[in-house]
C-alpha cells in the first residue's frame, strides 16, 4: 500500500517537460493572444505575425524576444522586435519593449 501511495503521489507531482518545439509554440500563442487582446487598435484592421522567437528559461518565467510583423488593412506593414517576460504557465505576459 505504501509503494502504491508513493507511486501515485510521484505521478501527480511531476510536471510534464515540454519539448523545445512545444515551448516555442506556447510562447508564440501567449504573445499572439496578448497582442490581440491588449492592442489599442481594431483587430479587424491590424494583424500581427510572430516570425521568430529567442527565449531564455528562468526559474519562474521565460525571457523572450520576438520578431513581429505588423500588417494594416491598407497594405502598410512593418517588422520590429518586441521583448516580454512570460510566466511558466503561459498565462501572464509582461511586455518590456
Secondary structure, DSSP 4 states (H G I P E B T S, - for coil): -HHHHHHHHHHHHPPPPPPHHHHHHHHHHHHHHHHHHH-SS-TTTEEEEEEEEEEEE-SSEEEEEEEEEEEETTS-EEEEEEEEEEETTS--EEE--
